[in-house]
Amino acid sequence: MFNLKNTLGLSDSGYRDFKRGVFACVLSNLAMLPPFVVLLQIISALLDPMISGNSLNAMKLWLLLGAGVVCAIVYFIAYYNEYSKTYTVAYSEAEKIRLEVAEKLRRLPLSFFNNKDLSELTTNIMGDCTAMEHTMSHVTPGLFANIITATLTCAMLAIYDWRMALALFAALPAVFGMIFLSRKLQAKFGERHVKAKLEVAEQVQEYLEGIKVVKAFGLSGEKSAALTQSLKSMRGEAMKFEGLVGIFVTLAMMVLQVGIGLVALVGVNLLTGGSLDAIKFFTFIVISAKIYAPLIVLLTLLPEFFYMLISMRRMRELRNAAPMTGDESVRLDDYTIEMKNVSFAYNDADVIHDVTLTIPQGGVTAFVGPSGSGKTTVSRLIARFWDVREGEITIGGRNIREIDPERLMSYMGFVFQDVVLFNDTVMNNIRIGKQGATDDEVYAAAEMARCDEFIREMPQGYESVIGENGSTLSGGERQRISIARALLKNAPIVLLDEATASLDPENETQIQAAISELVKGRTVIVIAHRLRTVMGADKIAVLDSGRLIEEGTSERLLARNGLFARLYKIQHESLGWGV
C-alpha cells in the first residue's frame, strides 16, 4: 500500500506540516478562482446591454472592480500563507533529515562503509537531501494541491454544465495515461542518470584526493581521462532522460489542448441548437484558456516527482540501515579483554581465524606480525568497529555485542597512525577527547603529550586554527595532539595503532615520552611493526594470515625461534643498512 509519509521520508511533525502545506497550496489555488468569477461577471455586465438592450450598469461595474481588489488582497494573503507552510517548513524538515542522517552514520558499523564509497555517502547527505528539500518545497505540495484543485474545478464546472465540462476535460484520461504508462521508461533512464552522477562524484573525489600524485608523476592527461569520460557520460544520460521526459510531457500537453477545440465545437453546436445560453458559452471559452494552467503544472511535476523518488529511495535505504545496538547502562570495573574463538570476514573474505587470547588488565599487550596479518583488524574488533562473525570478545566478562557502542567507546582511548584533525582551533581539537573539559584540563593534557611548547609558539596559541586535517602542523605535532586527546579522555583502555611508525627520531622520542604518560595504569593494546618498540610489553601476540601463532614475552618468543624471532632478526639486520 502506498504510504506517502514513508515515501517522502518525513517525520511525524514533518508529515503534519506537509499536509498543512498542501492545504495552503489548495487555498492559494482556490484564491485564484474568485478573480475569474469577477471577470466573468464583468463580461456578463458588458454583454447584457447588447443582448437584452438594457443600459450599462455602471454601479455594478464599480462594485465588481472593488471585488477584484479584494480578491487580489485575499490571493496575496493566501500565497504568503502557502510560502510559509511549504518553503519554510521544507527547509526546516531538510535540516532535521540532514542531522538525522549524520547521527545515523555515526552509529553505523564500519562494515556499512566498506560497501559504500565516500562520494556516495556525500551525495546522500548533500544531493539526496537537497532533492528531498526541493521535492517538499517545490514539487509535492503543488502536485497534490493541483490534483485537489483540478478535481474540485471539474466538479464545479460539471454542476454548472456537465456537457461543456465533459468536452473541456475529455482528453484528461489519455493525458495522464501517457504519463503513467511511460513511468517505467522514465524510471529506467532516471536510474541511469543518477548512476552517472554518482560516477562523476566518485571520479571527482578520487582526482582531488590523488592530485599530489597526479602532479608529481605528470599524470594529468591519463588520470583526468576517467573524469572526462564520466562527465561526458553524465551529459549523455542527462540529455537522454530530459529528452524522454520532454517528449512525453510535450505530447501530453498537446493532447490536453485538444479540449479547447472540443469546448468551442460542442459549445457552438449547443448554442446554435438552443440548449446553451451565450453567457455559459463565453464562460467556458474564458475558462478553457485558463483552466489548463494547473493541469500543465501537474504534467511537469509528475515526472519530476517520479525522478525524485529515486533519491528518496536511496535516502530511505540509508536511514533504514541497522545501527549497532547494546545496553547503555553497562558499567565496567574489570578491563580484562578476552577473545574466544574469534573469526571475522570482510564481506566474504575471512581475515581472522579462530583467535583465542586474553589481554590482562593494567598491562601492555602488543600485536605484531607481517603486513596483512590482521593486527589492526583485531584491534578494531576489540573496539567494536565491526562485530565478529564467530566467537565473542568480552571485557570484564561482558560480551561487547551487548554493550552500546558509544558506551563502549567511553572506556577506550585511541591513537592512530593516521591522525584526523579538524579545521578548527588547537583547543577544540584537543577538547574532542572530553567534551566540556576546562581550559586548564586541556593545557595539562597538552603538557603531558609534549605539545604545549610548540602550541604556545603558534600565532594565536591554543586558539590557532590548524587548517584542514592539521595541514599547518608537522606529522609529529599532529600525532602529539592526538595523544593529548587520548590523555584528556583518560580512558582505562588505550589502543595504539602504529603511533610512531612514520616519525623521525626526534619526534619519535617526544611521542614515546608522551605515550609513556598515556599508558600509565591502563590496559594497553599496541599495534607495531617496529618490534624494538614493544620488547618491554607484558605480552606479545604474533599474528600471521589472521591466525594467532605465538604469544608470550619477548624473551620467550625469541627463545622459541619462531616467526617473532625471525622478524626481529630481519629488522635488527636492517638497522645496519645504508646507501
Secondary structure as UniProt FT lines:
FT   HELIX           4..8
FT   HELIX           12..30
FT   TURN            31..32
FT   HELIX           33..52
FT   HELIX           58..83
FT   HELIX           84..88
FT   HELIX           89..107
FT   HELIX           110..114
FT   HELIX           118..122
FT   HELIX           123..128
FT   HELIX           129..134
FT   HELIX           135..139
FT   HELIX           140..160
FT   HELIX           162..168
FT   TURN            169..171
FT   HELIX           172..181
FT   HELIX           183..209
FT   HELIX           211..216
FT   TURN            217..218
FT   HELIX           220..256
FT   HELIX           258..272
FT   TURN            273..274
FT   HELIX           278..290
FT   HELIX           292..319
FT   TURN            328..329
FT   STRAND          337..346
FT   TURN            347..348
FT   STRAND          349..359
FT   TURN            361..362
FT   STRAND          364..368
FT   TURN            371..372
FT   HELIX           375..382
FT   TURN            383..384
FT   STRAND          390..395
FT   TURN            396..397
FT   STRAND          398..399
FT   HELIX           400..402
FT   HELIX           405..409
FT   TURN            410..411
FT   STRAND          412..416
FT   HELIX           426..431
FT   TURN            432..433
FT   TURN            435..436
FT   HELIX           439..448
FT   TURN            449..450
FT   HELIX           452..456
FT   TURN            459..460
FT   HELIX           461..463
FT   HELIX           468..470
FT   TURN            471..472
FT   HELIX           475..489
FT   STRAND          493..497
FT   TURN            499..502
FT   HELIX           505..518
FT   TURN            519..521
FT   STRAND          523..527
FT   HELIX           531..534
FT   TURN            535..536
FT   STRAND          539..544
FT   TURN            545..546
FT   STRAND          547..552
FT   HELIX           554..560
FT   HELIX           563..574
FT   TURN            575..576
//
